[in-house]
Amino acid sequence: MHKISQVIFRNLVIASFAMLLALPAQAQDRAKIERQFQNWLEQSIWPRARAKNVKRGTFEAAFAGVSLNWKLPDLVPPGTKATTPRKQRQAEFGSPGKYFNAGSVGGATKTGRQMAKRHAKALKATERKTGVPGRIILAIWGRESGYGRVDIPHSVFEVLGTKGFMSTRADYFTDELIAALQIAQAGHAPGKAMKSSWAGALGQPQFMPSNFLKYATDGDGDGRADIWRSEADTIASIGSYLAKHGWVKGRDWGFEVNVPASVSCTLEGPDQGKKISQWESLGITRTSGKPFPKHERRGEGYLMMPAGRNGPAFIVTPNFYVLKDYNTSDLYALFVGHVGDRIQYGVGNFAGKWGKVGGLFRSDVAQMQKALVAQGHDVGGVDGLPGYKTRRSIGRWQEATGQNATCFPEVSMKAKLAP
């Protein structure tokens, strides 16, 4: 190297090192982690993608300009440990009633009725093929993407790359990243349509990439399954997903009910099912005043109380839990069933009123779960989520300590349920 060039090079190195030292420690850490991320893409992801017949050009185009997105939730950077987040990102952590705000329910219903008329042919064809009612498909479509009208802002490769590299479910998101590369390689998505939610879900039905590969269906007969631009394909794909997850043709999703005080809220859950006629014999009735349909009375039903004694109660069918396979939330499945009923039958709000519960951080619920587990209860995992196992465990603890069972975490329980 020429002597002058050597001097220039040495000065550049010194300047770069000085600039690095001047950066805040967090920026230095992130720069280091970013380099690790790029190495991970090359050394771990590229070999797996190549084994799935993804071409190098597709791989490079997918990650051109992609860097870690530090704003995504549940990240676990290298050298750190996962913790239960305090920030409440889901409605389940507050009052369940907030999930059913008038704007969301009313908007999904109004537009859903318009879509029911506009896409009647596609909805009927999918219902004949899958047994899934059109109103249910519409409600999912509306909840997931506002019937295709909601902006989906993120690069799927940025999201899945970040979460595959450093999140609480890294293996899962890594597998989804490989599936997304397969979709890109096959040319399923038009143009720059590989946009996703913060979780990596794609298109109008918001399918995770692996679900697209399994369940995306051609509904308009053009030989392609286009969940980005084709409403008929979107409808057919949602129906296909539910059918392949066990939708029982001819059965409803559930019914809002009155639960007398003599029936404990601790009987909630899909593992405590009874024939609906047996629930009737315990004094449970429909809030509408109508009898349960005869064919439903013979089938199994399950008590579902998403806010315990602090809100509406339901007897749900196996189809309710098929809806939960689409999104693992009681409130999501309930929203879909309710909006579907409003679209087709014109029903109003729930008869039961949502109580003023909530105000808890996810970590607060996790603390209660730890205490309940120490007492021998099965809460379904210490994750800060008040699912049915946690709700009924709270009710069982309340009954065992001489309290009236309400079956929902409340602020007043924090001190009593400390691990």
N, C-alpha and C positions, 0 to 999 in steps of 0.2 A: 504494500500500500504506500502511496506517495506520502511524504512526511506531512504536508499540509492537510491531506485527507485524514491522516492519522489523528492530527490535532482536532480537526473538526469532529471526527467520529467520537474521540474521547470526550470532547465538550458536550456533545449531544447526549452521551451516556450519562455524564454527570448531571446534566440538566434534567434529563428524564427521571433519574433517581431522586433528585431534589424535589421535583414536582410530585413524585409518588409519596415522599416523606411528608410533603405539605398537605396531602389529602387527609381528611378526617379518617379515623380508624375504620368507621363503618364503610366508607367509600373504598378504602383499601381492601377490606374483607369482601365486599361485593365484587370488586374487580377480580379478585382471586377466584371467587366462586364462579364468576362468569367464564373464566378460562377453563375451570373444571367442567362446566356445563358444555362448552364447545368440544372439549376432549371426550366427554361422555357421548355426545351425539355421534362423533366419528368412530369411537372405539366400541361402543355398546349398541347404539341404535342402527348404525349403518349395516353391520353384519346381519342383524336380525331382519332388517328391511330387505336386504339383498336376497336372503333366504326365502322371502315371500315374493320374489320376482319383481321387486321394485327397482327401477333403473336408476343409475347414478344421477342422471339429469333431473329426474323427478325428485329425488332426495335433495339435491342442491337447490332446486327451485323452491321446495317447501320451506327450507330453513334460511333462505336468502334474507338477510337483515333481521333474523329472529334472535332475540335476546331474552333473558329471564324477565318475567313480569312479576315484580315484587309486590304488586298490589293484590294478587290473588289470595284467597283465604287458605288457611290450614297448611301453610308452608313450614317445612322443617329444613332450614339450611344446613349444609354439612357442618358437623361439630356442635350442633344444638340438639336438644331433646324436645319431643312433642309434648305440649301441654294442653289442657282443656281450655279453649278460648273463652274469654269473658265477654267478648263482643257478641251481641245477639243478632244473628244474621237470618234467622228463620222465625216464622210466626209462632211455631210451637213453643218458643221460649218466653213469649209474652202471653197475653190473653188470646186463646184460640179464636174468639169472636172476631178479632182483627182480620183474620184470614178471609172472612166473609163480608168485607166492607161493601157497601152499596155500589160503589163505582165498579169494582171488579166483577161482582155478580151480575149487576145490571148490564154492564157493557158486554160481557160474554154472552148473556142471554139475548139481548137485542140483536147483536150481529149474528149470533148463532141462528136465530130465526130467519134472517135474510139468507144466510148460507144454506139453510135447510131447503129453501125454495130454489136457490140458484144451482145447487148441486144434488138435487133430488135423485137424479138418475144414478150418479156415482154412489150415493149413499145406499140406495136400494140394492144396487148390484153387490156392494160389499156386504150388506146385511144378509143377502141371500147366500153368499159364499161362505161367510164366517159365522153367522148367527149373532154378531155384535150389533146392537141397535144403533141406528144412525145418530140418535141424540147423544149417545155416549161418545161416539167418535167426534162429533162436533164439539162437545164440552172439553175433551182433551185438546183438540186442535186450538180451541180458543184460549185455554189456559197456557198452553206451551208457547204459542207464538202470536196470539191475537189474530188467529186465522191468517197467518202469514204477513201481518202488517207491522209487527214489532221489529225494530232494528236489532240485528244480531251483530255485535260490534267487534268481537275478538278474532284474531287469527287462531284457528284450531291448533296449528303447529306450535305457536307460542304458548298457548294454554296447556296443551297436553305435554309439550316439552318441559315446561316449568314444573308441572305437577308430577310428571314422571321422574324428573330429576330430584325434586325435593318437596315431597308432601307426605301427609300422614298415610296416604294410600298409593305410594309410589309404584308398586308393582302393577296395580290395576290400571293406572293412567299410562304406564309404559306400554302395556298391551293395547290400550286404546290408541296410543300414538302410532303403533305399527299398523293397526287397522285403518287409521286415517291416511297413512301413506299408501296403503293398498287401494283405497278409494280414489286417491289422486292418480295413482298409476293407471287405474282402469278408466279414468276419464268420466266418472259418474257425475261429478259436480261441474256445472257450467262456469266457464271463466274463472273469476276470482271469488267463487261462492263458498270456499272453504272457511267460512266464518262460523264462530261457535259462541255459546254462552260461556260464562266463567268456569263451567264444569267440563266444557268440551263437547256439548251437545250440538247437533247439526240440523239444519233445515227446518221446515215448518212443523214437523212432528217432534223436533228436538230429540232425535235419536243419537245415542252415543255411537261412535263409528262401528264398533263390533255389532251393535244392533242393526245398523244399516245393512251390514253384510248378511245378517241372518234374516231380517224381516222386511226389508224394503221391497215393495211390490209394484208392478206395472198395472196401473188402473185405467189408463186411457188407451192401451193397446198399441203403443208406438214402439214396443220392444225395450223400453228403458224404464228404470225406476228413478224418477226425478222428484225427490222430496223438496227441492228448492223452488221449482217453477210450476209444477203440475199439481193442481188441487186434487184431481182424480187419483194421482199416485199417492199423495199425502193421505187421503181418505182410505185407500186400499191398504196402505202400509200400517196405519194405526189399527185397522181392523185385523190385519194379519198378525200383528204383535199380540193383541189381546186374545185372539183365537188360539194361537200357539202357546199361550200361557195358561190356557185352561178355561176360557170363558164358557159358561154353561148356557147353551141356547135355551131360551124360553123362561129363564129365571131373571128376576129383577136384581138390582144391586143392594136394595135395602129399604127400610121403612122407618120414619120417625115414630117414636113410641112414648107412651107414658110408663114410667117405671115406679111402681108403688114402693113405699118405704120398706116393705117387708122383703123386697128383692134387693140383695146386697150388690153394690157396685163392684165388689170383688169377683163377681161372676163374669166379668168382661173377658173377652179374648177368643181367638179362633180355636184354642185347644179346650174350650169349655162349651162346645156347641150342644144344642138340643134341637129336636124338631120344633118348628115354630108353634105347632099346636101345644107343645109342652110349655113354652114360654107363655102362651095364652093362659094356660091353666094356673100359672103363677100370678096372674092378674095383669099381665102386660097387654096393653091395647094400643092401637094406632091413634096418633093425635088427630088424624083426619076424621075419626069416628067411623071409618069404613072397616069392614072385616078384612083380615088377611085373605088374599086369593086362595081358593081351595088347593091348587097345585102347590102353592108356597107353604101351606100349613103342613104338608107332608114332608117337605124338605127341611134340611138342617139350617138353622140360623144361629147367629152369634150376637151377644150383647156388646154394643160398642158405645162408650161414653167418653168422648174425646176431652171433655173438661170435667170428668167425674160427675159429681152432683151439682156442678156449677154451670151446667149448660144442657143443650138438647141431648136426648138419648136415642139410640137406634137399635133395631134388630137388622143385621146385615146378612147377606148370603155369601156363598163362596165367591161370587163375582166381585164383591167388594175387595177381596184380597187379590184378585186378578188386577184390579185397578191399582192396588198398592205395588204390584210388580212393575208398573210403569213408573211410579215415583213412590219411594218407600216412606210415605207420610199418611197417617190417618186423615189429616185435614185435606190433603190433596185428593184422596179418593172420595172423601165426602163432598168436596167442592164439585168434582166432576159429576158425581151422581146427582147432586142437587141442581146444578146448572142444566144438566141434561133433562131433568124433569121439568124445569121451568121452560126450557125451549119447546118441548113437545106438549106438555100438559097445562102449562100456564099456572103452575102452583106458585104460591107466595113464599114469604120468609118462613123459616122454621118456627114452629109453635113455641118451642122451648127458648128461653132467653139465656144469653151468655152472661155469666157472672163476672164480677170485677176481680179476676184472678190474674196472676202474672207478676211482673216486676222482679223476676228472678234472672240472674245470669246463668248461663249454661253451667258454669263452675259451681253455682249454688245447688243446682239439681244433682250434679255429680257427687257433691258432698253428701247429700241425702242418700243417694244410691249406695255409696260406700258404707254408710251406717246401716242401711237395710241389709246389704250383703253380709255384713258382720253379724247380723241377727239371724242369718239363714235364709233370707228371701232371695228369690230369683228375679232380678230387675231387668234381665235381658242385656246386661252389659253396662259398665260404668262409663257412660258416654255423655251424660248431661242432657239426654233426650227423654222427655216424659212420655215414653211409649206405653202401650197397654200393660206390659209387665211391671213397669215402674208404678203406674197409676194404681193397679190393684194391690201391689205390695204395700203402697202407702195406706190403702184401705184396710188391708189385713193388719198392719201395725196399729192403725187407729182402733180397730175392733179389739185387738189384743190388749190395748192399754185403756179400754173402757170409754173410748171416744166414739162419736158417730162417724161412720166412714164417709168421707167425701171423695177419696180416690183422685186427688190432684195435688201436686206440690204447691205449698203456700208459704209466704214469707214467715209466718208465725212458726213454721216447722223447723226453721234453720237451726235454732238453738237446741231443739229437742232431738233432732236427727243429725248430730255431729259425730263424725267417725272417731 
